[in-house]
């Protein structure tokens, strides 16, 4: 496992079993930025929404956040994944 450290806003984190972790929406956006395949991103988005772990708006906001250097890459991936999740 890799542990990454970054200054995160409260909106990007949640507590899970006593540990502060990134929200599902932020984790999906980070995975997309790291080069995870589009099929995996689509599956993650669909599952997060279906399980009630993230809303479409939360996933969109995670990819669209201000000063996000991977925005141009991640936004289209997330947009396509959200469109497929609606089908």
Backbone as a ProteinNet text record, in pm:
[ID]
protein_1_A
[PRIMARY]
XXXXXXXXXXXXXXXXXXXXXXXXXXXXXXXXXXXXXXXXXXXXXXXXXXXXXXXXXXXXXXXXXXXXXXXXXXXXXXXXXXXXXXX
[TERTIARY]
83.6	0	87.5	41.2	108.9	26.2	93	26.1	72.4	-23.2	7.8	-35.1	40.7	7	-15.3	-122.1	-155.9	-246	-242	-334.9	-472.9	-566.5	-700.8	-802.4	-905.6	-1013.8	-1101.3	-1178.7	-1271.3	-1369.1	-1407.6	-1503.8	-1446.6	-1315.1	-1250.1	-1215.7	-1247.5	-1212.2	-1332.2	-1318.8	-1420.2	-1350.7	-1417.1	-1361	-1409.9	-1318.2	-1351.5	-1276.3	-1352	-1294.8	-1186.7	-1214.9	-1125.1	-1010.4	-998.2	-891.9	-950	-879.2	-922	-873.6	-966.9	-938.8	-1009.4	-971.1	-1040.5	-1178.5	-1270	-1405.8	-1401.4	-1504.5	-1507.9	-1496.9	-1564	-1558.6	-1416.1	-1348.2	-1210.1	-1117.6	-1138.5	-1055.8	-1071.4	-1193.2	-1216.9	-1146.1	-1157.3	-1089.1	-937.7	-884.8	-740.9	-698.3	-779.9	-748	-747.9	-842.4	-847	-721.3	-679.4	-559.9	-433.9	-434.3	-317.7	-308.4	-409	-402.8	-481	-566.5	-651.3	-737.1	-756.4	-829	-971.3	-1019.9	-1155.7	-1263.6	-1245.3	-1344.9	-1353.7	-1239.3	-1236.4	-1299.3	-1273.8	-1333.6	-1485	-1531.3	-1675.5	-1738	-1672.2	-1722.5	-1723.7	-1617	-1609.4	-1718.6	-1741	-1845.7	-1982.7	-2010.6	-2140.8	-2163.2	-2061.4	-2075.3	-2089.5	-2011.8	-2021	-2160.6	-2216.8	-2351.6	-2455	-2445.2	-2542	-2541.7	-2425.5	-2413.9	-2440.5	-2464.8	-2491.1	-2367.7	-2251	-2126.2	-2092.5	-2146	-2123.4	-2239.5	-2270.2	-2372.7	-2302.7	-2376.5	-2315.7	-2255.2	-2322.4	-2271.4	-2139.1	-2125.7	-2000.3	-1885.3	-1913	-1809.2	-1768.3	-1865.5	-1837.5	-1754.5	-1792.1	-1716.9	-1573.3	-1551.7	-1415.9	-1326.6	-1383.1	-1306.5	-1294.2	-1380.8	-1391.4	-1340.9	-1274.1	-1235.5	-1133.9	-1137	-1047.1	-899.6	-818.1	-672.7	-631.1	-713.7	-682.2	-604.2	-480.7	-393.1	-429.4	-506.3	-545.5	-686.8	-741.9	-880.5	-909.3	-821.9	-845.7	-846.1	-775.3	-771.6	-887.3	-914.1	-1011	-1155.5	-1183.9	-1323.5	-1390.1	-1324.8	-1391.8	-1415.3	-1319.7	-1337	-1455.5	-1462.7	-1572.5	-1704.5	-1703.5	-1825.4	-1880.2	-1792	-1836.5	-1885.2	-1816.2	-1856.8	-1994.1	-2018.3	-2149.3	-2259.5	-2229.4	-2328.7	-2363.7	-2266.4	-2293.7	-2368.5	-2338.8	-2407.2	-2555.7	-2591.1	-2732.2	-2810.7	-2741.3	-2809.6	-2869.2
-118.3	0	123.7	224.4	353.4	450.2	523.6	628.8	760.9	841.4	971.7	1078.9	1184.2	1296.1	1419.2	1489.3	1609.9	1694.9	1824.4	1912.5	1896.4	1845	1820	1904	1943.1	2015.2	1915.9	1965.2	1879.7	1809.8	1875.1	1816.7	1695.3	1683.9	1572.8	1455.1	1466.5	1358.8	1315.3	1196	1140.1	1047	1011.5	914.8	775.6	680.9	541.4	458.5	396.5	315.9	393.1	518.7	601.1	665.9	639.1	698	800	909.1	1008.5	961.9	945.1	898.6	989.7	979.7	1059.4	1000.2	1085.8	1041.7	954.2	872.8	793.6	879.4	992.5	1079.5	1129	1171.9	1219.7	1105.5	988	872.5	835.1	842	812	914	1040.7	1145.1	1125.8	1091.3	1067	946	840.8	721.4	754.7	835.5	877.2	957.1	1044.2	1125.7	1039.8	929	841.4	747.9	752.6	671.7	542	526.2	407.4	403	286.5	271.3	323.8	374.6	430.5	332.1	203.4	103.5	92.9	98.6	91.8	216.1	331.4	455.8	449.6	401.6	389.1	295.1	183.4	88.2	149.4	219.1	281.6	385.9	467.5	570.2	504.4	405.9	338	272.6	206.6	140.4	240.1	347.1	447.5	508.4	536.1	593.5	490.7	368.8	263.3	229.3	234.8	201.2	320.2	435.4	553.6	612.6	579	630.9	769.5	802.4	934.1	964.5	1090	1132.7	1174.5	1180.3	1230.7	1370.6	1455	1590.6	1587.4	1498.5	1489	1442.2	1344.8	1295.4	1406	1476.8	1587.1	1696	1731.4	1834.5	1792.3	1664.7	1616.9	1632.3	1610.3	1624.3	1768.9	1853	1991.6	2093.1	2046.5	2138.5	2242.4	2359.3	2468.1	2430.4	2480.7	2462.5	2315.3	2229.5	2088.2	2069.1	2031.6	2027.5	1918.9	1819.6	1712.1	1730.5	1845.5	1872.8	1840.9	1883.6	1864.3	1717	1635	1491.5	1419.1	1454.9	1381.1	1416.1	1542.2	1582.5	1502	1481.2	1401.9	1256.1	1196.8	1059.3	1048.8	1141.3	1140.7	1170.3	1262.9	1294.5	1173.3	1099	977.5	871.9	859.2	760.3	795	922.8	964	941.1	966.6	943	795.1	708	563.5	518.8	579.8	542.6	576.1	677.3	717.2	621.5	543.7	453.9	333.5
0	0	0	-68.6	-68	13.8	97.9	173.8	116.4	77.1	20.1	118.9	123	210.4	125.9	159.3	83.9	170.8	149.8	219	156.8	231.5	180.3	255.3	184.1	250	326.2	418.7	494.2	402.1	293.7	199.6	127.2	120.3	50.3	141.7	269.4	362.3	445.2	499	587.5	685.7	792.9	887.1	851.8	848.7	824.5	928.1	1016.9	1124.6	1200.9	1226.3	1306.3	1230.8	1102	1021.4	924.6	905.3	807.6	670.9	579.2	443	343.7	217.6	117.1	90.8	52	19.8	-105.5	-126.1	-249.3	-375.5	-378.3	-497	-521.9	-418.5	-432.7	-472.7	-415.2	-449.8	-596.9	-647.1	-789	-877.3	-843.7	-922.1	-916.8	-801.2	-788.4	-870.4	-870.4	-950	-1098.6	-1142.4	-1282.6	-1318	-1228.9	-1252.6	-1256.2	-1182.7	-1177.4	-1297.3	-1385.3	-1506	-1501.6	-1403	-1398.5	-1523.8	-1578.1	-1704.2	-1698	-1810.8	-1815.6	-1771.3	-1804.5	-1763.9	-1612.9	-1546.8	-1400.2	-1338.5	-1398.8	-1349.1	-1365	-1479.7	-1501.3	-1399	-1372.6	-1273.6	-1133.7	-1098.1	-965.1	-946.6	-1048.2	-1040.6	-1024.9	-1109	-1103.6	-967	-914.4	-784.5	-670.5	-674.7	-568.8	-563.6	-679.9	-685.7	-641.8	-694	-660.7	-512.1	-449.9	-307.9	-215.7	-274.7	-194.1	-128.9	-182	-126	-178	-294.9	-355.1	-448.9	-460.8	-556.8	-686.3	-795.7	-918.9	-900.3	-825	-801.4	-725.2	-628.3	-551.6	-640.5	-726.5	-817	-914.3	-967.3	-1060.4	-990.7	-866.9	-792.8	-765.7	-737.2	-710	-833.2	-950.4	-1074.5	-1119	-1068.9	-1115.6	-1013.4	-910.5	-802.9	-850.6	-789.4	-829.3	-810.3	-897.9	-893.3	-899.3	-957.4	-971	-1100.1	-1090.2	-1208.3	-1308.9	-1268.6	-1359.6	-1415.8	-1394.5	-1434.8	-1580.6	-1668.8	-1812.6	-1851.1	-1778.4	-1805.1	-1737.8	-1614.3	-1532.4	-1566.9	-1593.3	-1620	-1731.1	-1846.6	-1950	-1907.2	-1836.6	-1789	-1694.4	-1601.1	-1504.7	-1574.9	-1669.8	-1744.6	-1817.6	-1884.8	-1955.3	-1857.2	-1743.9	-1644	-1586.5	-1561.8	-1509.7	-1613.2	-1738.9	-1843.9	-1851.5	-1840.3	-1843.1	-1718.3	-1605.4	-1480.7	-1487	-1566.1	-1580.1	-1669.8	-1752	-1846.8	-1779.2
[MASK]
+++++++++++++++++++++++++++++++++++++++++++++++++++++++++++++++++++++++++++++++++++++++

